[in-house]
Amino acid sequence: MKTSDDPKKVLKALLAQEPEPLPFDAAALEQARALARAPEAAAREAVEALPEVLALAVLEATVKARRVELAAALQDSANKGLAKRARKALYTLKSVGVAIPERPRPAPPAPAVEEQDDEWLPCWLSPPTGEGERSLLAVRAQRGGGLELAQLLIDDEHGIKECHLVETSRSSYRKQVRELRSEEPIRALEIALEEARQVMGECAALNLASGTPFPRQTEEALRHFGVVPSSPPEDLPAPLPEDEHQATQAQSLHMELEAQSWLPPEADLKVLAQKMDVVVASPLQLTPVQKEEQLRGVIRSAAAEFFTPPVRKRYARRLWHLADFLERTGRDGQATVAKAEARRLFHDVPERPDRFEQFLFEKVLLLSQALQRGEQLPEPGAPPRAEGGAGTPEPEPAQPGERRSPGGLILP
């Protein structure tokens, strides 16, 4: 066998101190010699450009150096001889204990595009709750005239929490749309399918980032709607100079219907109630005003402890979504306040707790006082009244269904 036909002999000639003459172009020989002596620098494109025997000799050099990169790159080469020898090289390397990278899988086929549909089929997105949950209803046209609905419960920490796929007729969905549009106040935004897909993609990315498994039917829904997990939501914009002034009104956001039910988590409510009980049941002879001051000190302390930097970021995102809802429902002034407060919370601007944070806890006291006075809870959008002091009147016996702390405070 001629030296020039055997890759191993060609490699030996390339590495020799006094190179043996080989029947190849001088430039190709010089390139092959350089790659054989520095196998870690051997790139696929450079090797494929060489005559096949020289390329195989360079591949042999990388095997001797126990370098896997070139063989892994050449296993899919258009040069069948190179590809076959590269796969053999990978097997050799694996047998001597070299870790072999997993072969890249072909990209999944692009999702089928729905037939052109001229009818406007709105999707729906609700505002965030105090726990960061929103409801998303996505709809797409199917061949044959029917519709597929994806009903999702999403949140800003874990992504998609529930998913249900159902089929319906166009007439049934039109009826549902009419009902949603006639509701007062508005409970959900009417959005386009493209926006619904974007929300689904961001939430699916949150599932992956947080390690939360997809609920049943989620992967099917993502595939049917042509959604690929994108990336978790980006950081909120930096605060603007005017945000400091706008944020002084942030307490008023709790008066909006969508945020009235925002309360501290159950565990924090219990701790707050216990601390408030200590003040209410104090043996010290305190005036109503003094008790009121002490209760508000407890509230301020509870808010400051609760709103750590990570919690501030979480509530910032909720306020950002709330601002979008307020803006789209014609409440531009409050939307501006919500965005200002969201930017400040997300970037942890000092002043803790601020008025928005403190009132999240304070309204627990105000609602409890209203119930103790025998008053009805305020109408949606109306602020709870704070008449009288925290020490008056004396708590009445609990009524059936009421939640009270050990000291008699009524919890909303």
For each residue, the residues with C-beta under 8 A, 3 or more apart:
1: 5 6 9
2: 5 6
3: 6 9 10 13 20 22
4: 10 22 23 24 53
5: 1 2 53
6: 1 2 3 9 10
7: 10 11 53 56 57 59 60 85
8: 11 12 57 60
9: 1 3 6 12 13
10: 3 4 6 7 13 14 22 53 54 56 57
11: 7 8 14 15 36 57 58 60 61 64
12: 8 9 15 16
13: 3 9 10 16 19 20 22
14: 10 11 19 29 32 33 36 37 54 57 61
15: 11 12 33 36 37 61
16: 12 13 19 20
17:
18:
19: 13 14 16 22 29 33
20: 3 13 16
21:
22: 3 4 10 13 19 29
23: 4
24: 4 28 29 32 51 54
25: 28 29 51
26: 29 30
27: 30 31
28: 24 25 31 32 50 51 54
29: 14 19 22 24 25 26 32 33 54
30: 26 27 33 34
31: 27 28 34 35 46 49 50
32: 14 24 28 29 35 36 50 54 55 57 58
33: 14 15 19 29 30 36 37
34: 30 31 37 38
35: 31 32 38 39 41 42 46 47 58 61
36: 11 14 15 32 33 39 57 58 61
37: 14 15 33 34 61
38: 34 35 41 42
39: 35 36 42 58 61 62 64 65 67 70
40: 65 67 69
41: 35 38
42: 35 38 39 46 47 58 59 61 62 67 69 70
43: 46 47 70 73
44: 47 48 70 73 74 77
45: 48 49
46: 31 35 42 43 49 50
47: 35 42 43 44 50 55 58 59 70 74 82
48: 44 45 55 74 77 78 79 82
49: 31 45 46
50: 28 31 32 46 47 54 55 58
51: 24 25 28 54 55
52: 55 56 79 81 82
53: 4 5 7 10 56 57
54: 10 14 24 28 29 32 50 51 57 58
55: 32 47 48 50 51 52 58 59 79 82
56: 7 10 52 53 59 60 81 82 85
57: 7 8 10 11 14 32 36 53 54 60 61
58: 11 32 35 36 39 42 47 50 54 55 61 62 70
59: 7 42 47 55 56 62 63 70 71 74 82 85 86 89
60: 7 8 11 56 57 63 64 89
61: 11 14 15 35 36 37 39 42 57 58 64 65
62: 39 42 58 59 65 67 68 69 70 71 89
63: 59 60 66 67 71 89 92 93
64: 11 39 60 61
65: 39 40 61 62
66: 63 93 96 98
67: 39 40 42 62 63 70
68: 62 71 72 90 93 98 99 100 101
69: 40 42 62 72 73
70: 39 42 43 44 47 58 59 62 67 73 74 86
71: 59 62 63 68 74 75 86 87 89 90 93
72: 68 69 75 86 90 100 101 103
73: 43 44 69 70 77 86
74: 44 47 48 59 70 71 77 82 83 85 86
75: 71 72 83 86 87 90 103
76: 83
77: 44 48 73 74 80 82 83 86
78: 48 83
79: 48 52 55 82 83
80: 77 83 84
81: 52 56 84 85
82: 47 48 52 55 56 59 74 77 79 85 86
83: 74 75 76 77 78 79 80 86 87
84: 80 81 87 88
85: 7 56 59 74 81 82 88 89
86: 59 70 71 72 73 74 75 77 82 83 89 90
87: 71 75 83 84 90 91
88: 84 85 91 92
89: 59 60 62 63 71 85 86 92 93
90: 68 71 72 75 86 87 93 94 100
91: 87 88 94 95
92: 63 88 89 95 96
93: 63 66 68 71 89 90 96 98 100
94: 90 91 97 98 100
95: 91 92
96: 66 92 93
97: 94
98: 66 68 93 94
99: 68
100: 68 72 90 93 94
101: 68 72
102:
103: 72 75
104:
105:
106:
107:
108:
109:
110: 226
111: 223 224 225 226
112: 226
113: 226
114: 117 140 141 142
115: 141 143
116:
117: 114 121 141
118:
119: 141 170
120:
121: 117 139 140 141 147 173 193
122: 139 177 190 191 192
123: 136 137 138 139 190 191 192 193 195 196
124: 135 136 137 180 188 189 190 191
125: 134 135 136 137 188 189 191 195 196 199
126: 134 135 136 187 188 189
127: 134 188 189 258 321 322 325
128: 132 133 134 156 258 318 321 322
129: 132 133 134 261 262
130: 259 261 262 263 318
131: 155 265
132: 128 129 155 156 157 314 317 318
133: 128 129 153 154 155 161
134: 125 126 127 128 129 153 154 155 321
135: 124 125 126 151 152 153 154 188
136: 123 124 125 126 150 151 152 153 154 196 199 200
137: 123 124 125 149 150 151 152 188 196
138: 123 149 150 152 193 196 197 200 221 225
139: 121 122 123 147 148 149 150 173 193
140: 114 121 147 148 193 224 225
141: 114 115 117 119 121 145 146 147
142: 114 145 146 147 148 167
143: 115
144:
145: 141 142 170
146: 141 142 167 168 169 170
147: 121 139 140 141 142 167 168 169 170 173
148: 139 140 142 165 166 167 224
149: 137 138 139 165 166 167 168 173
150: 136 137 138 139 163 164 165 200 221 224 225
151: 135 136 137 162 163 164 165 166
152: 135 136 137 138 160 162 163 164 200 203 221
153: 133 134 135 136 160 161 162 163
154: 133 134 135 136 159 160 161 199 203
155: 131 132 133 134 158 159 161
156: 128 132 206 233 314 317 318 321
157: 132 206 210 314
158: 155 161 206 207 210 212
159: 154 155 203 204 205 206 207 208 209 210 212
160: 152 153 154 163 200 203 204 206 207 212 214 215 218
161: 133 153 154 155 158 212 215
162: 151 152 153 215
163: 150 151 152 153 160 214 215 216 217 218 221
164: 150 151 152 217
165: 148 149 150 151 217 220 221 224
166: 148 149 151
167: 142 146 147 148 149
168: 146 147 149 172 173
169: 146 147 172 173
170: 119 145 146 147 173 174
171: 174 175
172: 168 169 175 176
173: 121 139 147 149 168 169 170 176 177
174: 170 171 177 178
175: 171 172 178 179
176: 172 173 179 180
177: 122 173 174 180 181
178: 174 175 181 182
179: 175 176 182 183
180: 124 176 177 183 187 188 190
181: 177 178 190
182: 178 179
183: 179 180 186 187
184:
185: 257 380
186: 183 189 329
187: 126 180 183
188: 124 125 126 127 135 137 180
189: 124 125 126 127 186 324 325 328 329
190: 122 123 124 180 181
191: 122 123 124 125 195 196
192: 122 123 195 196
193: 121 123 138 139 140 196 197 225
194: 197 198
195: 123 125 191 192 198 199
196: 123 125 136 137 138 191 192 193 199 200 225
197: 138 193 194 200 201 225 226 227
198: 194 195 201 202 230
199: 125 136 154 195 196 202 203
200: 136 138 150 152 160 196 197 203 204 221 222 225 227
201: 197 198 204 205 227 228 229 230
202: 198 199 205 206 230 231 232 233
203: 152 154 159 160 199 200 206 207
204: 159 160 200 201 207 208 214 218 222 227 229 230
205: 159 201 202 208 209 229 230 231 232
206: 156 157 158 159 160 202 203 209 210 212 232 233
207: 158 159 160 203 204 210 212 213 214 218 229
208: 159 204 205 211 229
209: 159 205 206 232
210: 157 158 159 206 207
211: 208
212: 158 159 160 161 206 207
213: 207
214: 160 163 204 207 218 219
215: 160 161 162 163 218
216: 163
217: 163 164 165 220 221
218: 160 163 204 207 214 215 221 222
219: 214 222 223
220: 165 217 223 224
221: 138 150 152 163 165 200 217 218 224 225 227
222: 200 204 218 219 225 227 228 229
223: 111 219 220 226 227
224: 111 140 148 150 165 220 221
225: 111 138 140 150 193 196 197 200 221 222
226: 110 111 112 113 197 223
227: 197 200 201 204 221 222 223
228: 201 222
229: 201 204 205 207 208 222
230: 198 201 202 204 205
231: 202 205 234
232: 202 205 206 209
233: 156 202 206 317
234: 231
235: 346
236: 316 317 320 342 343 346 347
237: 240 343
238: 343 347
239: 243 244 340 343 344 347 349
240: 237 243 340 343
241: 244
242: 245 246 340
243: 239 240 246 247 340 341 343 344 349
244: 239 241 247 248 344 349
245: 242 248
246: 242 243 249 250 336 337 340 341
247: 243 244 250 337 340 341 344 354 355 356
248: 244 245 355
249: 246 252 337
250: 246 247 253 337 338 340 341 354 355 356
251: 254 355 356 358 359
252: 249 255 256 334 337
253: 250 256 259 319 322 334 337 338 341 356
254: 251 259 260 262 356 359 360 363
255: 252 259 260 381 382 383
256: 252 253 259 260 322 326 331 334 381
257: 185 260 380 381
258: 127 128 322 325 326
259: 130 253 254 255 256 262 322
260: 254 255 256 257 380 381
261: 129 130
262: 129 130 254 259 360
263: 130 269 360 363 364 412
264: 268 269 272 302 306 360 361 364
265: 131 268 269
266: 269 270
267: 270 271
268: 264 265 271 272 302 306
269: 263 264 265 266 272 273 364 411
270: 266 267 273 274 405
271: 267 268 274 275 302
272: 264 268 269 275 276 298 299 302 361 364
273: 269 270 276 277 405 406 407 409 411
274: 270 271 277 278 405 406
275: 271 272 278 279 298 301 302
276: 272 273 279 280 295 298 365 405 407 409
277: 273 274 280 281 405 406 407 408 409
278: 274 275 281 282 407
279: 275 276 282 291 294 295 298 390
280: 276 277 291 295 390 391 395 407 408 409
281: 277 278 407
282: 278 279 286 291 294
283:
284:
285:
286: 282 290 291 294 391
287: 290 291 389 391
288: 291 292 388 389 390 391 392
289: 292 293 389
290: 286 287 293 294
291: 279 280 282 286 287 288 294 295 389 390 391
292: 288 289 295 296 389 390 391
293: 289 290 296 297
294: 279 282 286 290 291 297 298 390
295: 276 279 280 291 292 298 299 365 390
296: 292 293 299 300 362 365
297: 293 294 300 301
298: 272 275 276 279 294 295 301 302
299: 272 295 296 302 303 358 361 362 364 365
300: 296 297 303 304 353 358
301: 275 297 298 304 305
302: 264 268 271 272 275 298 299 305 306 361
303: 299 300 306 307 353 357 358 360 361 362
304: 300 301 307 352 353 357
305: 301 302 308
306: 264 268 302 303 311 357 361
307: 303 304 311 312 315 345 352 353 357
308: 305 311 312
309: 312 313 348
310: 313 314
311: 306 307 308 314 315
312: 307 308 309 315 316 345 346 348 357
313: 309 310 316 317 345 346 348
314: 132 156 157 310 311 317 318
315: 307 311 312 318 319 345 357
316: 236 312 313 319 320 341 342 343 345 346
317: 132 156 233 236 313 314 320 321 342 346
318: 128 130 132 156 314 315 321 322
319: 253 315 316 322 323 338 339 341 342 345 356
320: 236 316 317 323 324 338 339 342 346
321: 127 128 134 156 317 318 324 325
322: 127 128 253 256 258 259 318 319 325 326 338
323: 319 320 326 327 335 336 338 339 342
324: 189 320 321 327 328 335
325: 127 189 258 321 322 328 329
326: 256 258 322 323 329 331 332 334 335 338
327: 323 324 331 332 335
328: 189 324 325
329: 186 189 325 326
330:
331: 256 326 327 334 335
332: 326 327 335 336
333: 336 337
334: 252 253 256 326 331 337 338
335: 323 324 326 327 331 332 338 339
336: 246 323 332 333 339 340
337: 246 247 249 250 252 253 333 334 340 341
338: 250 253 319 320 322 323 326 334 335 341 342
339: 319 320 323 335 336 342 343
340: 239 240 242 243 246 247 250 336 337 343 344
341: 243 246 247 250 253 316 319 337 338 344 345 354 356
342: 236 316 317 319 320 323 338 339 345 346
343: 236 237 238 239 240 243 316 339 340 346 347
344: 239 243 244 247 340 341 347 349 354
345: 307 312 313 315 316 319 341 342 348 349 356 357
346: 235 236 312 313 316 317 320 342 343
347: 236 238 239 343 344
348: 309 312 313 345
349: 239 243 244 344 345
350:
351: 354
352: 304 307 357
353: 300 303 304 307 357 358
354: 247 250 341 344 351 357 358
355: 247 248 250 251 358 359
356: 247 250 251 253 254 319 341 345 359 360
357: 303 304 306 307 312 315 345 352 353 354 360 361
358: 251 299 300 303 353 354 355 361 362
359: 251 254 355 356 362 363
360: 254 262 263 264 303 356 357 363
361: 264 272 299 302 303 306 357 358 364 365
362: 296 299 303 358 359 365 366
363: 254 263 359 360 366 367 384
364: 263 264 269 272 299 361 367 368 411 412
365: 276 295 296 299 361 362 368 369 390
366: 362 363 369 370 384 385 386
367: 363 364 370 371 377 384 410 412
368: 364 365 371 372 409 410 411 412
369: 365 366 372 373 386 388 390
370: 366 367 373 375 376 377 378 384 385
371: 367 368 374 375 377 402 410 412
372: 368 369 393 395 396 409 410
373: 369 370 387 388 393
374: 371 396
375: 370 371 385
376: 370
377: 367 370 371 384 412
378: 370 382 383 384 385
379: 382
380: 185 257 260
381: 255 256 257 260
382: 255 378 379
383: 255 378
384: 363 366 367 370 377 378
385: 366 370 375 378
386: 366 369
387: 373
388: 288 369 373 392 393
389: 287 288 289 291 292 392
390: 279 280 288 291 292 294 295 365 369
391: 280 286 287 288 291 292
392: 288 388 389
393: 372 373 388 396
394:
395: 280 372 404 407 408 409 410
396: 372 374 393
397:
398: 402 404 408 410
399: 402
400:
401:
402: 371 398 399 410
403: 410 411 412
404: 395 398 408 409 410 411
405: 270 273 274 276 277 408 409 411
406: 273 274 277
407: 273 276 277 278 280 281 395
408: 277 280 395 398 404 405
409: 273 276 277 280 368 372 395 404 405
410: 367 368 371 372 395 398 402 403 404
411: 269 273 364 368 403 404 405
412: 263 364 367 368 371 377 403
